[in-house]
């Protein structure tokens, strides 16, 4: 409930719209409360008119009885009978006026409440997206994409629906209930006391079912997230699924997730199937007690039939909110569960953040130094890097070699602070990278990864991703340097060609050259290349390698090497084994001093050395 209260406080950000919504609700409620009194006046007019038309021999007796039933004097009854038709018309017209007033202000309240809830959903989704963008890699390592997507979509919608309907119903029901009880106490306090004990029972019921339902909806949202994760993974990996004919297996996974969601939905349905009849049972018990007590008062002459009729008309407004109780509980429990999941993300702490007051990093030269760096994922377990130290001078190319799991990727992830070192320091131009802002650090680092990520949009937009303000000429210059200009211009739309989802309309080599152009346009002082040519053919590799050579000129470059050309041209080679630097030096030095390097060279790189001249030729 704390999370739901926090979501409700977002109403304060919507300004005057909230006051209009709830001000209209108050006016509509007051108009609703006036109707029973007008109906009673109409009944009085009908009764008076009826007695006036009786034969004189029974008129006096009938008028006295009617006056007693209506709770007024015979004189008042006579005056009312004299203008019974006028009183009837006036009552009907007033009922219409109040009905129109209630309808108009109900529309204003409903529209403004919807507008308010949409505004809150807008704020929450933007905050969630911004937070997800800023959370560190370690958070995303621990959380599934489907889970985060559901929180930004379905969970926000559950909160919005409660604010648009459930909260308004709850406030309206509270206003109606309090105002009605005041009127009932003024009309007949004895009968009111008969009905009053029903309300605490309803309140306890409200709290109990709210406490029971909230965990059920939390579990429902978790299972919905699991379903969404299976769906997201299946759609994203549809080519792999089809290639390995795993459609039946993925269908089984999705079916299992659907069954889990279905069962949880049934559990919620059983709970509320018990709730609604129980609420109506309490309301019927209250009505039965009222009928008995009211009948006793009329028999004993303690009240009139007219007062009792007015009382029963207003009593509807006591039981009406009780009838809404189940719907309000349902919306509240769903919103409470979803609000908790939303604020769980918004309150998540990023492992990588700016220090308070951290300055922006000035333009760098590219001197990078690792000092006794140790790294553990999630700060536990065996270290992925263990006491690693090395130094890269400005403009040097550092090649990283080693088996899978040796720590190559971890090193390149630490330089732009995708993760922070568990121990030790990483310095750029003598400045600890944790002492400057993340944005200013990453703006000076260009990255070309093995798996190229392009975004829906045009080729131009993807090349200018790091510099959206770049001109077309600057984009074209970067593409030419990346050997991408020619294939781009072969498309009918040129640089305005859509790349499709994740670059699906481009080949692997084309995507890689667009990524290189993207890095070139950023003009970084430090460059990170993660095995950027391992998944393309030799001819495409030669084109990409030429673009990379141009990109690396004058920049401090860190390359996860799989190709002989990269190793031969590197200023320094780091051979990694089990998270430690097993050897370092140039190719010639390592061939003489490092058995590990010699083994890697002969087993992994010699074949490439034989093929490379052919591809270049």
Secondary structure by P-SEA (a helix, b strand, c coil): caaaaaaaaccccccaaaaaaaaaaaaaaaaaaaaaaaaaaaaaaaaaaaaaaccccaaaaaaaaaaaaacccaaaaaaaaaaaaaaaaaaaaaaaaaaaaaaaaaaaaaaaaaaaaaaaaaaaaaaaaaaaaaccaaaaaaccaaaaaaaacaaaaaaaaaaacaaaaaaaaaaaaaaaaaaaaaacaaaaaaaaaaaaaaaaaaaaaaaaaaaaaaaaaaaaaaaaaaaaaaaaaaaaaaaacaaaaaaaaaaaaaaaaaaaaaaaaaaaaaaaaaaaaaaaaaaaaaaaaaaaaaaaccccaaaaaaaaaaaaaaaccccaaaaaaaaaaaaaaaaaaaaaaaacccccccccccccccccccbbbbcbbbbbcccccccccccccccccccbbbbbbbcccccaaaaaaaaacccccccccccccccccccccaaaaaaabbbbccccccccccaaaaaacccccccaaaaaaaaaaacccccccccccccccccccccccccaaaaaaaaaaaaaaacccbbbbccccccccaaaaaaaaaaaaaaacccbbbbbcccaaaaaaccbbbbbccccccccccaaaaaaccaaaaaaaaaccaaaaaacccccc
